[in-house]
Amino acid sequence: MAPSALVLKSMDLWGIIVQYQHGLTLEMADLLQLISTTVVVPHHYYLNYPTTLADYYIIPDRFGHLDFLKRNIRFGGGIPSCVLEMKNVLIDPPFPLHLSVIEDNVRHVKAWLDWKPHWFTQDAIALAAAAGSFNAIKELTCRPEAIIPRRAFNLAAINGYLDIVKYLHFHPKCKGCTTLALDGAAVNGHRDVVEFLCQNRSEGCTFAALTMAAEGGFIEIVRLLLTHRNESPGDFYMYLDNVYPGVHRKLQGSDYFLAQKLVIDSGVFDLDVYGMENFIKRCGVQALIYLREEVHLYDISCTTLNVGGQLGDLDMIKYIIQIVLEGNGRSFDINEKFAQTWIPRDNPNLNGLAISWSKCNAMDLASYFGRLEAVQFLHSVGIKCCSTNGMDYACASGHLHIVQWLHEHRSEGCSALAMVFAAASGHVHIIQWLHEIRGEILSVKALSTAAYHGRVEVVDYFVQHKDSIHNDLDEKLQNAERHPRFRNRKQIPNALSSRSIHNLPGPPAIVSIHANPMDAAA
């Protein structure tokens, strides 16, 4: 064999030659082919994230285990390109590089950038920070052309990656962060990041860091912020999702009540009536007693009893009733039955901030949420807080036991909407009871609503009792099968036509029904 041929067969020489070739190894070529199976759907506007240029679907299973991708999958299975930091989705997009960044695979990151150096941008650094890819961010920030944007620091803090936060803090090329770093870390419960930023950075935060940390029940973060920060309630705050689209890592708070109590006791701001009502909704009678008896910020009102009815918190309702009875000169006896319905006096100290007692609907709300014990107790007290909405709402929610109890113990009855609401929700057992026990009519409006929502069992019941339907279906509300909302309801027309009812109720009846029974009856 000629000496030249022997030289060309040298593996050492071959390795030296190919390392300077502009191309991909077989491994990277196979990976590129795999990644190319991802379906990219470009679009001009995405409802929640206006900066999105496309959605990415069917990303290869190789990357399916990655937490960053799993938590950012939207309804329908797509991931917005803005979350992937993909500003360019049409012309030579750096999607393979960005997937390897999320995977924190430094070897692949180097290979992609050796192949296509122009894929390197600030966006890749920001993505590494958001995904917690520490090895990738070290590789990217070591490049001579690297510029570390503030959003990289912010995203690392928002998602609680302390190692990356510390690395960027000491990196000479890092431009720093903004108040969103501390805001986001506090909102998402990342105590270690909050502590580091408070002790080592000067950008500070907005007042929202404290209020949102309390809202999340992050007690230690609330204590840290009360100790290290002094922002005023008027400070500007921009919601994270509007600035940095995506689902960020959020921890679970430990004690919402204590966190809120710390903020209120600190006196840094006055909780408004809506904030107090939200506090009561989340913590029940414990919050109510604290606000009323310890800090004297809250007076009992009709709204308070409505909240109690909605929650079905019997202890809270009993506490409220005791205060109301005492304020109206009535004795409190849990076993006492008031013979007549009565309306408490409105509290003049509330200056019109509360709903008048004449509009109380606590029993209606308790009925809607299936709180039978609350319904029974409110009934025994005699406060006027029930209307036909009570039975209507119970029918909408499918609480037959509530409907039956109201039927036996109350005189308000129900309206025609009870049947309609039950039909909309597909509660055929409610419809059967209303028709066969209470004698409520089977209305065209209820049938049209059942058909509109695709409730086949309800339609079947109406068909079986078509002689009882209150209206002439052959003359009323025709052409429903041509209505767009019926086009995918194949079972409904078939069920009706097979039983010699050919004309479904049409659009006028459908439009008259609200999707939410609470809105319809309001």
N, C-alpha and C positions, 0 to 999 in steps of 0.2 A: 504494500500500500504506500502510495506517495506520502512524503512527509506533510504536504499541505492538507491531505485528507485527514491525517492523524490529528493535526492541530484543530481542524473544524469539528472533530468528534470529542474534543475535550469538554467535559461538563463544567469545569471551573471557568473556562473561557466563555462558554455558552451563557453561564449565569451572569458574567460581567456584561456581556453584550445586551441581554434582554432587559436588564434592569434600567437601561436607558431608552427602552422602546416606549412609545406613547400608546398604551392600550391597557386592557384588563386581563387579569389572570383568569383561568378557567373558573375558579371559584366565584370571582366577582361577576363574571359574565353570566354564570348560572343565577346568581342572586339578582342581577339586573333583569333577567328574563322573568324571574319570579315576581319581582316588584312591578313589572310592567303589566301584570294581570289585574292590578288595582283599577277600578272603574272611576274615572274622574268625570263629574257632571258639572260643567261650567254654568254659571248663571250671573245675572246682573245685580241681583239684590237678594240678600238673605234677611229675613224679618228681624231676627234678634241681633245679628252681627253685620252691619252695613259694609264692613271692609272685606267680607268674604267674597272670593271670586269663584269658588267651586266647592263642591262636596266630594269627599273621597269615600268610595264604597268598596267593600270586599277586599280590604287590605289582607295580605297573605297571613295564614295562621301562624307562621313563624314569629310574627310580631304581636299576635293576639293576646299574649299573657302580660304585655307591658301595661302597667297601671295607668300611665299617662293616656294611652289610647283607650283603654277600657272606660275610664271615667269621662272621656270626652265624646263618646259615641252618642249621637243624637237620635231622636225618634226617626225610625226608618233605617237606621244603621249607618248613616253617613257621618263623617267628621269634617267640620268646616275647615277650609284651607287657612283661614286666619289663625286658627288654633295651632296648626302645623307650621305657622310662620311662612306660609307659601304665598309670596306676593306675585310670583309669576307661575301660572299654571298651564300656559299654552306653549311657550317657546323655550325648549330645553330646560324644563323645570328641575330644580335640585332635590326632587322628592326622595330619590335613593339616599342621598347624603343625610337628609333630615330624618329618615327612618333609622339610619345607623346612629345618628346623634341621640335619638330617643332611646335606642337600644344600649347606648353607652359603649359601643363597640369601637374602640380607638383604632384598631387595625383596619377596619373597614372605612372609618372616617378618613384615615390617611390615604387609603387606596382610591377613594372617590376623588379626593382633592388632587392627588397626583395625576389622575386621569383628566379631570376637569377643574382646574384651579379657580375658574370664574364662578364656580358654585359657592365659593366661600363668601359669606356676607355677615353683617351684624345679626341678621335674623337667625342664623344657625347658633350663634352664641346665646341669644335670648331664648331659643328653643331648648338648648341644653340646660339653661338655668330653670326654666319652667318644668322640665321633665326630671330634674334632679340628677342629671348625667354628669357627675363630678369629673370622671376621667375624660369625657369628651370636651368639657369646657376648658380643662387644663390644656388639652391638645390644641383647641381652637385659639385660645388666647395667647399661646406661645408663638403664633405665626407673626412675622414681621409686620404684615399689613393689618393686624387685628386692631379694631376699635371696639371697646366694650361699652355698649349703650347703657343708659340709666335703667331702661326697662329690664335688662338682664338682672341687675341687682334687685330691682323691685319684685320681679317674678320669683326669684329665689327666696326672697323674704316672705312673700305672700303664700308660697307653697311650703314654707317651713324647712327649707334645706340649709341648715346652719353651716354645714361645712362649706357650701358654695358661697354663702354670705360672707364668711370669714375670709375665704380665698379672694373674693372680689374686693373686700374692704382694704386688703393690703396690696392689691395689684396696682402697679404704677399707671397702667393704661385705663383703669376703670374711672369713668366719669362721675361715679357716686350713685346716689339714689334720690328719690323724692319722698314726700310725706306718705305716699302710697305704700311704701315699704313697711313702715311701722303700722299704718292703718290696716293693711292687709294681713300682716302677721297677727295683729290683735284680733281682728274679725274672725280669723280662722283658727285661733286657739294655739298658736305656736309660741309658747311661753319663753323657750330658750332664745328664740330669735328676737322677741320683744325685749328681753333683758339685755341682749348683746347690743341692739340698736340704741336702747336708752343710755347705755354706758359708754358707747364708742362712736356714735354718730351725732351730728348736729342738725340734721334736716328736720327732726321732730315729727309730729303727726297732726292730725286734726282732732277735734273733739269727738268725732265719730269713732275713733279708736276706743275710747272709754265706753261710750254708750253701746256700741256694737259688741264689745267684749262682754259687757254685762248682759246684753240680749242673748249671747251664746252661752251664758253660764260659766264663763272662764274666771273663776274667783281670783286665782293667783295673778292673772294678767291685770285684772281690775286693781288689785293692791299695788302692783308695780307701777301702773300708770298714775294712780293717785299719789304715789310717792315721788315719781321722777318727772311727771309732766304737769303742766298747769294751763292747758289750752282752754279757751273760753267757748261757751256754747255757740257763739256766732261764727266760728271758724268754718271755712268752706270745706265741703267734702264731695268727692266725686265717686260714684259707685264703681267698684272694681270691674264689674262685668262690662261697663261701658268703655273702660279704658283697655282692659286686658281680657278679651273674650276667652271663654273656656271655663271648665269646671276645675276649680282649684282644690288642693288638699285641705280638708277641714276636719279638725278633731272634734270629739264629743265633749261638750261642757259637762261640768260635774254638779253644779247647783245654781240654777237660774234664780231662785228666790234669794239666796244669800248674796249673789253677785249684784242683783238689783238693790238689795238692802244696803250694801256697802256704798253704792253710788248715791242713793237717796240720803243716807246718814252723813255722807261727806259734805252735803250742802252745796255742791258745785253747780247744781242747777235745780230748777223746780220742775217736777214731773207734771205734765199737763193732764187734763182729764182723760184724754184718749190713751195716753201712756199708762195711766193708773188702771183704766178699764182693761187694757191688754195684760197688765200685770195680774189683775184679778182673774182674768180668763185662764191664764196659764198656771196660777198657783192656788186658785180657789179661796176658801175661807181664811187660810193662813195669811195671804196677802191682804185680804179685806180687813181683818182684825189689826194687822200691822199699820196699814194706812190710816185707819180710823182712830185707833186707840193709842198707838205709839207716837206717830208723827203728826196726827191730826190734820191730814191733808185731804181727807175724803169724807163726803157725806153720803148716806144711803139715799138712793133715788130709784125711780121706776126702772132705769137702765140697769141698775145693779141686780134687781130681781129678775129682769129679763136674762141677764148673763147667767144667773143661778139656774133658771129654767133650762137654758140651752145646755149647760154643763150637766144638769141633773145631780148637782152636788147638794144632797139633802142637808148636810150640816150647814152649808153656806146659806141655803134657803131658810132654814130654821133661825139662823142668826139674824138674817135680814128681817124676817117676819117679826122677831122679838123686838128689834129696834123700831120697826114701823108701827107695831101695835102700841108700844110705849109712847111713841111720838104722837099717836092719835088718841091717847087716853083710854086704851083698851088693855085689859090684863092679858098676860100670856099664859095659856094653858094648852099644852100640846094635844090634849084630848077634847078640848072644847070644839064644838061644831057651831059655826055661825049660821044662823037660819037664813039671813038675807045677805045678798051680795052688797058690798060696800066699796067705796073708792077712797083711799088715803088722801090726806091733804098734801099738796105739793110743798116742797121745801123752799121757802123764799130766799134762803142763803145761796142757792145754786144759780141765781141770776139768769134763768132761762137756758142754762147749759144742759139741763136734763129733760128727758121726755116727760110730759105730764102723765100723772098716774091714770088719767082717764084713757090713755092709749096703751096701757100695760098689756102685753101679750105673752107673759111668762109661761102660761099653761099651753098656749099654742106652740111655743118653741119647744117646751118639754115634750109635747106630743110628737112633734116632727122628729125629734131625736130619740124617741122611744123610751123616755124616762118615766115609767109608770109610777114609781114611788113619789117622784116630784109632782106629777099630775094629781095624785091622790091627796098629798099634803096641801097643795095649793087650793084644791077644792074644799078641804076641811076648814081652811082659814077664812074663805069667803071673799077674798079680795077679787075685784072684777079684773080678770086677766085671761079670759077665754072668749072665743067667738067661733063662728063656723069654720074659721081657719084651722082650729085645733084638729077637727076630724078630717078636714081636707088634707092637711099636712101629714097626718098619720097615714092616710090612704096613699099619699105620694111616696112615703118611705116604706110602705108595706108592713106597718105595725098593726096587725089585726087585733092584738090584745088591747092596744090603746083605743082603737076604733070601737071595739065592743064595750070597753069600760065607759067611754064617753057616751055611748048610746044608752047605756043603762043608768048612768048617774047624772048626766047633764042634759040641759034642755035646748042648747044651741043648735044641735043637729049638724048638718053639713050643707054645702051648696052643690050645684051641678058640677062644679070643678072637681069634687071628690072622685067621681067616676072618671073624669078626663085625666086627672093626675095618675090614678091607678093604672089606667090604660097606657099612658105614656111610659110608665115604669115597668109594665108587663106583669103587674100583680093581679093575676086572674082570680086568685082566691079572695082578694078584696072586692073585686067586681062582682063575683058570685055572691058574696055576703051582702053587699050593698043592694043588689037586685032582689035576691031571694028573701032576705031578712028585713031590710029596711024598706024595700019596695021602691028603690030608686030606679029611674027609667034608664034604659040603655039608649043613650043619645047618639045621634049621627056624629056629633063633635068628638065623642069618646072613641067611636069606631075609626074616624078619620085619623085621630091621633095615634091609635094603635097601629094602623097601617103605615103611617108616616115613620114611626119608629121601628117598624119591622117586628112587631110583637105578634107572632103567628098564633100562639095559644090564646091570646085575647081575641084575635079576629075569629078564630074557630069557635070560641064561646059565643060571640055575637051572632055568628052564622047559625049556630045551633038554636039560638033564641031569636031568630030574625023577626018572628011575628010580634015580638015585644019591643022592637026598636021604635023609638018615638020619632018618626018622620018617614016620608016616602022616599026611599033611596032611588027610585027610578026617575024622580023629578028634581031631586036636589043635588047640587054640587057634582056635576058630571065631569068627565074627561080627566080624572085624576091619574089614570095610567100614563098620560102623556106628560105629567108633571116631572121635572128633572129628578126630584128627590125619590121618585118611585122606580126609576129605571133599574136600580140594583136590588129592588125588593121583589124578586121573581116569585118567591113563595106566596106572597100576599095575593096578587092577582090570581094565581093558580088556585089558591084555597077558596077564593070567593067565586071564581067562575065555575069551579067544579060543583058548587052548591047553588047554582042558578042565581047568583047575585053578581051582575056584570058591571055595575057602575059604582066605583069607589067614590067616596066623598072627595071633593077637590080642593084646590089651593085656598079658597076663601076660609074654609074651616081650619085648614092647617095653619095659616098665617095667624089666626086668632089665638092660637095656643102658644104660650111661652114655654121655653125649655125648662125654666126654673119655676117650680110651683110657688116658691116663696115670693118671686117677683110678680107672678100672675095674680096672686091674691092680695098683693100690697095695695 
